């Protein structure tokens, strides 16, 4: 397994702790390395400045003028160099040199010869003695005071061990600090991982509890504005939405069971009467038999309608994502009006349908308009008038029935809700719920209100955005947004 794959296989807490440890360890190591380099540079600069500050040139120049550079080194030169606490060596232009003071002689370099010959100025360099000791050497020319002539050069040197030993000690100290920092970073990483992932652990426990008990009332503390708090709030919102959906489903099942009980009870009673008549041989009077069969047929029709409405409402997002077509709302309303005339032949229908094109589903829109017209037919008195108008995207259906009390208007679009007068009439209480959902999917709204002219009856108003003329044919189908 590759290292990356092995790392991904670790638990999140271990990965976070490891990342924190590595990050802090690298930071400590980088700081230690930079500190060591800076100290080394400072010590080198101090050593160079101490060599450059050594004032030996004039005295050595006078001595050279008097005695030249002949071995063995003169006692007075040794005394001068002894006061310097450094290695001193005199270099002549031909490369010969005289050791003056110090633990060892210094090798003569090309730069030393050029300085002794007057070809270049002073220089700082690092050399290694025959004994293997690294020395920092400062070489300057020796000038005769009166003539200004360069007579030779003087090399002043100090061992680099003077700074290497402190640097070595510092390196061990920094290494120890890095080790302690890495261990501390590991402990801090574990603590950070444990503290930072505590809300995630709570979230995990809540999810496992919900999966085990199906209890959607569990809430996670979501104080704060960080990502974990946002995640907790999102989870709480999700569980609240699921609980609400579960409650609506339970309510839908309960309401559906209640609504189904009435037609099923009536069907069972009528069928039992017909069956008992066949079993006992006692014939039911023809008129009563026709009424029983008509009742069975009506109850079956009502049951089929109720089941269809339940199927429509059982899928809250039915049709979502499918393309919406540009359809002629006035033609849909005309087709629905034709069906309403068949259901209410004793009623008078006045219509004024002006062209209006909308984006929606033709079948769903027609069903919504039919539901509104069915209500108007159901509550209109015999010989009454139903007025249907479509103007600028507002479809209005006006009946002259008993009307709806003002306190009931806010509830008319709720599932299975039926007013007191309507409970004695056939219906499931789902028609207006379907109307509201269909118009909302088309981008519009539905409203039931008292008649605008103050007379008896109710006005159902469907407002759907659109245009009085159809768009170009290539735009007749648009995706649902």
LUMNUSE-606469 format. One record per residue (C-alpha): residue in three letters; x, y, z. Coordinates in steps of 0.5 Angstrom, whole numbers, padded with zeros to 4 digits, always signed. Each point is the difference from the previous one (the first is absolute). Example, Ala and Ser with C-alpha at 12.3 -4.5 7.8 and 13.67 -1.06 7.14 Angstrom:
2
ALA+0025-0009+0016;SER+0002+0007-0002;
END
This chain:
481
UNK+0000+0000+0000;UNK+0003+0007-0002;UNK+0001+0005+0006;UNK-0005+0004-0003;UNK-0005-0005+0001;UNK+0002-0003+0006;UNK-0001+0008+0003;UNK-0007+0000-0003;UNK-0001-0007+0004;UNK+0001+0003+0006;UNK-0006+0003+0005;UNK-0001+0007-0001;UNK+0002+0002+0007;UNK+0007-0004-0001;UNK+0001+0004-0007;UNK-0001+0007+0003;UNK+0004-0002+0006;UNK+0006-0002-0005;UNK-0001+0006-0004;UNK+0001+0005+0006;UNK+0006-0004+0003;UNK+0003+0000-0007;UNK-0002+0008-0001;UNK+0003+0002+0007;UNK+0006-0005-0001;UNK+0002+0003-0006;UNK-0001+0007+0002;UNK+0004-0001+0006;UNK+0006-0003-0004;UNK-0001+0006-0005;UNK+0001+0005+0006;UNK+0006-0004+0003;UNK+0003+0000-0007;UNK-0001+0007-0001;UNK+0003+0002+0007;UNK+0006-0005-0001;UNK+0002+0004-0006;UNK-0001+0007+0002;UNK+0004-0002+0006;UNK+0005-0003-0004;UNK+0000+0006-0004;UNK+0001+0005+0005;UNK+0005-0004+0004;UNK+0004+0000-0007;UNK-0001+0008-0001;UNK+0002+0001+0007;UNK+0007-0004-0001;UNK+0001+0004-0006;UNK-0001+0006+0003;UNK+0005-0002+0006;UNK+0005-0002-0005;UNK-0001+0007-0004;UNK+0000+0004+0006;UNK+0007-0003+0002;UNK+0005+0006+0000;UNK+0007-0004-0002;UNK+0002+0003-0007;UNK+0004+0006+0002;UNK+0004-0003+0006;UNK+0002-0006-0005;UNK+0002+0004-0005;UNK+0005+0004+0004;UNK+0003-0007+0002;UNK+0000-0003-0007;UNK+0004+0007-0002;UNK+0005-0002+0006;UNK+0001-0007+0000;UNK-0004-0003-0007;UNK-0003-0006+0001;UNK+0005-0005+0002;UNK-0001-0007+0004;UNK+0000-0001+0005;UNK-0006+0005+0002;UNK+0003+0006+0004;UNK-0002+0000+0008;UNK-0003+0007-0001;UNK-0004-0002-0006;UNK-0003-0006+0005;UNK-0001+0005+0005;UNK-0004+0004-0005;UNK-0004-0006-0002;UNK-0001-0002+0007;UNK-0004+0006+0002;UNK-0005-0002-0006;UNK-0002-0007+0002;UNK+0000-0002-0007;UNK+0005-0003-0005;UNK+0004+0005-0004;UNK+0004-0002-0006;UNK+0005+0005-0004;UNK-0001-0001-0008;UNK+0005+0002-0005;UNK-0001+0001-0007;UNK+0004-0006-0002;UNK-0005-0004+0004;UNK+0005-0001+0006;UNK-0003+0001+0006;UNK+0002+0001+0008;UNK-0004-0003+0005;UNK-0001+0005+0006;UNK-0004-0003+0005;UNK-0006-0005+0001;UNK-0001-0008+0000;UNK+0002-0001-0007;UNK+0003+0003-0007;UNK-0005+0002-0005;UNK+0000-0002-0007;UNK+0001+0005-0005;UNK-0005+0001-0005;UNK+0000+0004-0007;UNK-0004+0006+0003;UNK+0005+0000+0005;UNK+0006+0001-0005;UNK-0004+0005-0004;UNK-0001+0004+0007;UNK+0007+0000+0001;UNK+0002+0002-0007;UNK-0004+0006+0001;UNK-0005-0003-0006;UNK-0006+0000+0005;UNK-0003+0003+0006;UNK-0002-0004+0007;UNK-0004-0006-0001;UNK-0004-0005+0005;UNK+0001-0007-0002;UNK-0001-0007+0004;UNK+0006-0005-0001;UNK+0002-0007+0003;UNK+0006-0001+0003;UNK+0005-0006-0001;UNK-0003-0003+0007;UNK-0007+0001-0003;UNK-0002+0006+0004;UNK-0005+0005-0003;UNK+0002+0007+0001;UNK-0003+0006-0002;UNK+0006+0005-0003;UNK+0000+0007-0001;UNK+0006+0003-0004;UNK+0002+0007-0001;UNK+0006+0003-0004;UNK+0006+0003+0004;UNK+0001+0007-0002;UNK+0007+0004+0001;UNK-0002+0006+0004;UNK+0004+0005-0003;UNK+0000-0003-0007;UNK-0007-0003-0001;UNK+0004-0006-0003;UNK-0004-0007+0001;UNK+0006-0004+0004;UNK-0004-0006+0001;UNK-0007-0003+0003;UNK-0002-0002+0007;UNK-0005-0006+0001;UNK-0004+0000+0007;UNK-0004-0006+0001;UNK-0005-0003+0005;UNK-0002-0007+0000;UNK-0008-0001-0002;UNK+0000-0005+0006;UNK-0001+0006+0004;UNK-0007+0001-0003;UNK-0001-0007-0002;UNK-0001-0003+0007;UNK-0005+0005+0002;UNK-0004-0001-0007;UNK+0001-0008+0002;UNK-0003+0001+0007;UNK-0006+0004-0003;UNK-0001-0005-0006;UNK-0001-0005+0006;UNK-0005+0005+0004;UNK-0004+0001-0006;UNK+0000-0007-0002;UNK-0003-0002+0007;UNK-0005+0006-0001;UNK-0002-0003-0006;UNK-0001-0007+0003;UNK-0004+0003+0006;UNK-0004+0005-0005;UNK-0002-0007-0004;UNK-0002-0003+0006;UNK-0004+0006+0002;UNK-0003+0001-0007;UNK-0002-0008+0000;UNK-0004+0001+0007;UNK-0003+0007-0003;UNK-0002-0003-0006;UNK-0004-0006+0004;UNK-0003+0006+0004;UNK-0002+0004-0006;UNK-0003-0006-0003;UNK-0003-0002+0006;UNK-0003+0007+0001;UNK-0001+0001-0007;UNK-0004-0006-0002;UNK-0004+0000+0006;UNK-0006+0003-0003;UNK+0001-0005-0006;UNK+0000-0006+0005;UNK-0007+0003+0003;UNK-0003+0001-0007;UNK+0002-0007-0001;UNK-0003-0003+0006;UNK-0006+0004-0002;UNK+0000-0003-0007;UNK+0001-0007+0003;UNK-0006+0001+0005;UNK-0005+0002-0005;UNK+0002-0006-0004;UNK-0001-0004+0005;UNK-0006+0003+0003;UNK-0003+0004-0005;UNK-0001+0006+0005;UNK+0000+0006-0005;UNK+0000+0005+0007;UNK+0007-0001+0001;UNK+0004+0007+0000;UNK+0007+0001+0000;UNK+0003+0007+0003;UNK+0001+0005-0005;UNK+0003+0006+0004;UNK+0005+0004-0004;UNK+0002+0002-0007;UNK+0005-0005-0002;UNK+0000-0006-0005;UNK-0002-0005+0005;UNK-0006+0004+0002;UNK-0002+0001-0007;UNK+0000-0007-0001;UNK-0004-0001+0007;UNK-0005+0005-0002;UNK-0001-0003-0007;UNK-0001-0007+0003;UNK-0005+0003+0005;UNK-0004+0003-0006;UNK+0000-0007-0004;UNK-0002-0004+0006;UNK-0006+0006+0001;UNK-0002-0001-0007;UNK+0000-0007+0000;UNK-0004+0000+0007;UNK-0005+0005-0004;UNK+0000-0005-0006;UNK-0001-0006+0004;UNK-0006+0004+0004;UNK-0003+0002-0007;UNK+0000-0007-0002;UNK-0003-0003+0006;UNK-0005+0006+0000;UNK-0002-0002-0008;UNK+0000-0007+0002;UNK-0005+0001+0006;UNK-0004+0005-0004;UNK+0000-0005-0006;UNK-0003-0005+0004;UNK-0005+0004+0003;UNK-0002+0002-0007;UNK+0000-0007-0003;UNK-0004-0003+0006;UNK-0007+0004-0002;UNK+0000-0003-0007;UNK+0003-0007+0001;UNK-0006+0000+0006;UNK-0005+0002-0005;UNK+0002-0005-0005;UNK+0001-0006+0005;UNK-0007+0002+0002;UNK-0004+0000-0007;UNK+0004-0006-0002;UNK-0002-0004+0006;UNK-0007+0002-0001;UNK+0000-0003-0007;UNK+0004-0006+0002;UNK-0005-0002+0005;UNK-0006+0001-0005;UNK+0004-0005-0004;UNK+0001-0005+0006;UNK-0007+0001+0003;UNK-0004+0000-0007;UNK-0003+0006+0002;UNK+0000+0005-0006;UNK+0001+0007+0002;UNK-0005+0005-0004;UNK+0002+0002-0006;UNK+0000+0007+0002;UNK+0004-0001+0006;UNK+0005-0005-0004;UNK+0001+0006-0005;UNK+0002+0005+0006;UNK+0004-0005+0003;UNK+0004-0001-0007;UNK+0000+0007-0001;UNK+0003+0001+0007;UNK+0005-0005-0001;UNK+0002+0003-0007;UNK+0001+0007+0004;UNK+0004-0002+0006;UNK+0005-0004-0005;UNK+0000+0006-0004;UNK+0002+0004+0006;UNK+0005-0005+0002;UNK+0003+0000-0006;UNK+0001+0008+0000;UNK+0002+0000+0007;UNK+0006-0006-0002;UNK+0002+0005-0006;UNK+0000+0006+0004;UNK+0004-0004+0006;UNK+0005-0002-0006;UNK+0001+0007-0002;UNK+0001+0003+0007;UNK+0005-0006+0002;UNK+0005+0002-0004;UNK+0002+0007+0002;UNK+0005+0001-0006;UNK-0004-0003-0005;UNK+0002+0002-0007;UNK+0006+0004+0003;UNK+0006+0001-0005;UNK-0004-0002-0006;UNK-0001+0005-0006;UNK-0006+0005+0001;UNK-0003+0002-0007;UNK-0003+0006-0002;UNK-0007-0001+0000;UNK-0007+0004-0002;UNK-0003+0001+0007;UNK-0007+0002-0004;UNK+0000-0006-0004;UNK+0001-0004+0007;UNK-0005+0004+0003;UNK-0005-0001-0006;UNK+0001-0008+0001;UNK-0001+0000+0007;UNK-0006+0004-0001;UNK-0003-0005-0005;UNK+0001-0005+0005;UNK-0004+0004+0006;UNK-0006+0001-0005;UNK-0001-0007+0000;UNK+0000-0001+0007;UNK-0004+0006+0001;UNK-0005+0000-0005;UNK-0005+0004+0004;UNK+0004+0006+0001;UNK+0002+0006-0005;UNK+0007+0001-0001;UNK+0003+0007-0003;UNK+0007+0000-0002;UNK+0005+0005-0002;UNK+0006-0003-0002;UNK+0006+0004-0003;UNK+0006-0002-0003;UNK+0005-0002+0006;UNK+0007-0004-0001;UNK+0003-0003+0006;UNK+0006-0005+0002;UNK-0003-0006+0003;UNK-0003-0007-0001;UNK-0006+0000-0004;UNK-0003-0006+0003;UNK+0001+0002+0008;UNK-0002+0007-0002;UNK-0007-0003-0003;UNK-0001-0004+0006;UNK+0001+0006+0004;UNK-0005+0004-0004;UNK-0005-0006+0000;UNK+0001+0000+0008;UNK-0002+0007+0001;UNK-0006-0001-0005;UNK-0002-0006+0003;UNK-0001+0004+0007;UNK-0004+0005-0004;UNK-0005-0005-0003;UNK+0000-0003+0007;UNK-0002+0006+0004;UNK-0004+0004-0005;UNK-0008-0001+0001;UNK-0004-0003-0006;UNK-0001+0005-0006;UNK+0006+0004+0003;UNK+0005+0004-0004;UNK+0008-0002+0000;UNK+0004+0006-0003;UNK+0007-0002-0003;UNK+0005+0005-0002;UNK+0007+0000-0002;UNK+0004+0007+0000;UNK+0007+0002+0000;UNK+0002-0007+0003;UNK-0006+0001+0005;UNK-0005-0006+0000;UNK-0006+0001+0004;UNK-0006-0005+0001;UNK-0006+0004+0004;UNK-0006-0005+0002;UNK-0006+0003+0004;UNK+0000-0006+0005;UNK+0000+0001+0008;UNK+0007+0003+0000;UNK+0005-0002+0005;UNK+0000+0004+0007;UNK+0006+0004+0001;UNK+0003-0004+0006;UNK+0001-0006-0005;UNK+0003+0004-0006;UNK+0007-0001+0003;UNK-0001-0008+0000;UNK-0003-0001-0006;UNK+0007-0003-0004;UNK+0002-0004+0006;UNK-0001-0008-0001;UNK-0006-0003+0002;UNK-0003+0006+0002;UNK-0007+0001-0001;UNK-0005+0005+0003;UNK-0006-0002+0004;UNK-0005+0001-0006;UNK+0004-0004-0005;UNK+0001-0006+0004;UNK-0007-0002-0002;UNK+0002+0000-0007;UNK+0005-0005-0004;UNK+0007+0002+0000;UNK+0006-0002+0003;UNK+0003+0007+0002;UNK+0006-0001-0004;UNK-0002+0004-0006;UNK+0002+0007+0002;UNK+0007-0003+0003;UNK+0001-0002-0007;UNK-0002+0007-0003;UNK+0005+0003+0004;UNK+0006-0004-0001;UNK-0001+0000-0008;UNK-0001+0007+0000;UNK+0006+0001+0004;UNK+0004-0004-0004;UNK-0002+0004-0006;UNK+0003+0006+0004;UNK-0007+0003+0002;UNK-0005+0000+0006;UNK-0007-0002+0001;UNK-0005+0003+0005;UNK-0007-0001+0002;UNK-0004+0007+0002;UNK-0007+0002+0001;UNK-0003+0003-0007;UNK+0003+0007-0001;UNK-0007+0003-0002;UNK-0003-0002+0007;UNK-0005-0005-0002;UNK+0000-0007+0002;UNK+0005-0005-0002;UNK+0007-0001-0001;UNK+0006+0002-0005;UNK+0006-0005-0001;UNK+0006+0004-0003;UNK+0006-0003-0003;UNK+0005+0004-0002;UNK+0006-0002-0005;UNK+0005+0004-0003;UNK+0001+0000-0007;UNK-0002+0004-0007;UNK-0006+0001-0004;UNK+0004-0003-0006;UNK+0004-0006-0001;UNK+0008+0000+0000;UNK+0004-0002-0006;UNK-0001-0007-0002;UNK+0008-0002+0002;UNK-0002+0003+0007;UNK-0006-0004+0001;UNK+0003-0005+0005;UNK+0004+0002+0006;UNK+0004-0004+0005;UNK-0003+0001+0007;UNK+0004+0004+0005;
END
